[in-house]
Amino acid sequence: MVVRRIAGVVLVVLAALGAGVAPAGATAAEAACRTGPKLVDVYYRFVDDQVLNAEGRVVGLASGVGRFELYRKGPNTFCAVSTLTGTFTLFGGESPAGTGTVPAGLRGHVVGVNVLQFTGTFQPELPTRGYVGEFDANCNQFECETPIRFGRQYVVTDGPPAVLDYRFVHYSRCGIWVDALTYTQGDIAC
């Protein structure tokens, strides 16, 4: 019964993500990525993944649900669109954009998208459709024991992926902070 409820909630959230709800509209990189044969379309839960500010400093941990789509762009070239929605808890101290401070334990919500390009060989280690499980990154403020790298579950890569675009919108009672590839806007500062 609990599994059925979780699956129902996940499907509703993913339907919203697929409809372009998170965050506002597709970028050119995202739209270009979503062409070609779709090889993978899966959803999953993630737990204790790091929230990074624009400088790469860990400011908190997030958990939620995600969707991973992988498209073939050429014989050994792939493009991935990862969308997520969830909650975060900040560690406290300097605010994510550095304009003030936040109390430890401040909670909020996050929606986001990440667009990556891979080169390598398609060799799926997980199912290519449907729900693929829960992934616990086991992160803390300094490191992750088991970082979540979904692309590597499907493509044996020739190197690190190229980041084509990303944008994450974080909101809490203390403000709204947008972290994107080409800009950072607002902050969460109490």
C-alpha positions as CSV (number, residue, x, y, z in Angstrom):
1,M,0.0,0.0,0.0
2,V,2.8,2.4,0.9
3,V,4.7,1.6,-2.3
4,R,1.5,2.3,-4.3
5,R,1.1,5.7,-2.6
6,I,4.7,6.6,-3.2
7,A,4.5,5.5,-6.9
8,G,1.3,7.6,-7.3
9,V,3.0,10.7,-5.8
10,V,6.1,10.2,-8.0
11,L,3.9,9.9,-11.1
12,V,2.1,13.1,-10.3
13,V,5.4,15.0,-9.7
14,L,6.9,13.5,-12.9
15,A,3.9,14.5,-14.9
16,A,4.4,18.0,-13.7
17,L,8.1,17.9,-14.5
18,G,7.4,16.5,-18.0
19,A,4.9,19.3,-18.6
20,G,7.7,21.9,-18.2
21,V,6.6,23.1,-14.7
22,A,10.1,22.9,-13.2
23,P,11.6,25.4,-13.6
24,A,10.0,27.8,-16.1
25,G,10.4,26.6,-19.6
26,A,12.9,24.7,-21.6
27,T,16.2,26.3,-22.7
28,A,17.6,25.9,-26.2
29,A,20.1,23.3,-24.9
30,E,17.3,21.3,-23.2
31,A,15.1,21.4,-26.4
32,A,18.0,20.4,-28.6
33,C,18.9,17.5,-26.3
34,R,15.4,16.1,-26.5
35,T,15.7,15.1,-30.1
36,G,16.8,11.8,-31.5
37,P,15.9,8.3,-30.2
38,K,15.0,8.2,-26.5
39,L,17.0,5.3,-25.0
40,V,16.1,5.8,-21.3
41,D,13.2,7.4,-19.4
42,V,13.3,6.5,-15.7
43,Y,12.3,8.0,-12.4
44,Y,13.8,7.5,-9.0
45,R,14.1,8.8,-5.4
46,F,17.3,10.4,-4.2
47,V,18.3,11.0,-0.6
48,D,21.0,13.2,1.0
49,D,22.5,14.7,-2.1
50,Q,24.6,17.8,-1.8
51,V,23.2,21.3,-2.5
52,L,26.0,23.4,-4.0
53,N,26.2,27.2,-4.4
54,A,27.6,28.7,-7.6
55,E,31.1,28.5,-6.3
56,G,30.8,24.8,-5.5
57,R,30.5,25.2,-1.7
58,V,28.2,22.7,0.0
59,V,25.4,24.6,1.7
60,G,23.0,21.8,2.5
61,L,21.5,18.4,1.6
62,A,18.5,17.6,-0.6
63,S,16.1,14.6,-1.1
64,G,13.3,14.1,-3.5
65,V,12.3,12.5,-6.8
66,G,14.0,12.7,-10.2
67,R,13.6,11.8,-13.8
68,F,16.5,10.8,-16.1
69,E,16.0,10.9,-19.9
70,L,18.8,9.8,-22.3
71,Y,18.8,10.5,-26.0
72,R,21.1,9.1,-28.7
73,K,22.7,12.0,-30.7
74,G,25.2,10.0,-32.7
75,P,26.9,6.6,-32.7
76,N,28.8,7.3,-29.5
77,T,27.2,10.6,-28.4
78,F,24.4,10.9,-25.9
79,C,22.5,13.7,-24.3
80,A,20.7,13.5,-20.9
81,V,18.1,15.7,-19.3
82,S,17.7,15.2,-15.5
83,T,14.8,16.9,-13.7
84,L,14.2,16.9,-10.0
85,T,11.9,18.1,-7.3
86,G,12.4,17.8,-3.6
87,T,13.2,19.4,-0.3
88,F,16.5,20.7,1.1
89,T,17.9,21.5,4.5
90,L,20.7,24.1,4.8
91,F,23.7,23.7,7.2
92,G,23.6,27.3,8.4
93,G,26.2,30.1,8.1
94,E,26.7,32.1,5.0
95,S,23.7,32.1,2.6
96,P,24.0,30.3,-0.8
97,A,24.6,33.5,-2.7
98,G,26.6,35.1,0.0
99,T,24.4,38.1,0.8
100,G,23.6,37.2,4.4
101,T,23.3,34.2,6.7
102,V,20.9,31.3,7.2
103,P,20.1,29.3,10.4
104,A,21.1,25.7,10.6
105,G,18.2,23.4,9.7
106,L,16.4,25.9,7.4
107,R,14.2,23.8,5.1
108,G,12.9,24.6,1.7
109,H,11.9,23.2,-1.7
110,V,13.9,22.8,-4.9
111,V,13.1,22.1,-8.6
112,G,15.7,21.8,-11.2
113,V,17.0,20.5,-14.5
114,N,20.5,19.5,-15.7
115,V,21.5,18.9,-19.3
116,L,24.6,16.8,-20.0
117,Q,26.3,15.4,-23.1
118,F,28.3,12.1,-22.9
119,T,30.5,10.2,-25.3
120,G,30.9,6.5,-24.9
121,T,29.1,3.2,-25.3
122,F,25.5,2.6,-24.3
123,Q,25.6,-0.3,-21.8
124,P,22.6,0.0,-19.4
125,E,23.1,-1.3,-15.9
126,L,19.6,-0.4,-14.8
127,P,16.2,-0.7,-16.5
128,T,15.6,1.8,-19.3
129,R,11.9,2.5,-18.4
130,G,9.9,3.1,-15.2
131,Y,10.9,3.3,-11.6
132,V,14.5,2.3,-10.9
133,G,14.6,2.7,-7.1
134,E,16.0,4.9,-4.3
135,F,19.6,6.2,-4.3
136,D,21.2,7.4,-1.1
137,A,24.2,9.6,-1.8
138,N,25.2,9.5,1.9
139,C,26.5,13.0,1.7
140,N,27.5,15.3,4.4
141,Q,29.0,18.8,4.3
142,F,32.3,17.6,3.0
143,E,31.9,14.5,0.8
144,C,29.5,11.9,-0.6
145,E,30.1,8.2,0.1
146,T,28.1,7.1,-3.0
147,P,27.7,10.1,-5.4
148,I,24.7,9.7,-7.7
149,R,25.9,9.8,-11.4
150,F,22.9,8.5,-13.4
151,G,24.6,8.8,-16.8
152,R,27.2,6.3,-15.8
153,Q,24.5,3.7,-15.1
154,Y,23.7,3.8,-18.8
155,V,26.8,5.0,-20.7
156,V,30.4,3.8,-20.3
157,T,31.9,7.2,-20.8
158,D,35.1,8.3,-22.5
159,G,35.5,11.1,-19.9
160,P,33.4,13.5,-17.9
161,P,30.2,14.7,-19.3
162,A,29.9,18.2,-20.8
163,V,27.5,20.4,-18.9
164,L,25.2,22.0,-21.5
165,D,22.9,23.7,-19.1
166,Y,21.5,23.6,-15.6
167,R,19.1,25.6,-13.4
168,F,17.8,25.0,-9.9
169,V,15.2,27.1,-8.1
170,H,15.4,26.9,-4.3
171,Y,12.7,28.5,-2.2
172,S,12.1,28.8,1.5
173,R,10.6,31.2,4.0
174,C,13.8,33.3,3.7
175,G,13.8,33.8,0.0
176,I,14.2,32.4,-3.5
177,W,17.6,31.6,-5.0
178,V,18.1,30.5,-8.6
179,D,21.4,28.9,-9.5
180,A,21.9,28.4,-13.3
181,L,24.7,27.8,-15.7
182,T,24.9,31.5,-16.8
183,Y,23.6,33.3,-13.8
184,T,22.7,33.3,-10.1
185,Q,19.7,35.3,-8.9
186,G,18.3,36.1,-5.5
187,D,19.3,34.4,-2.3
188,I,18.0,32.6,0.7
189,A,19.0,34.8,3.6
190,C,17.2,35.2,6.9
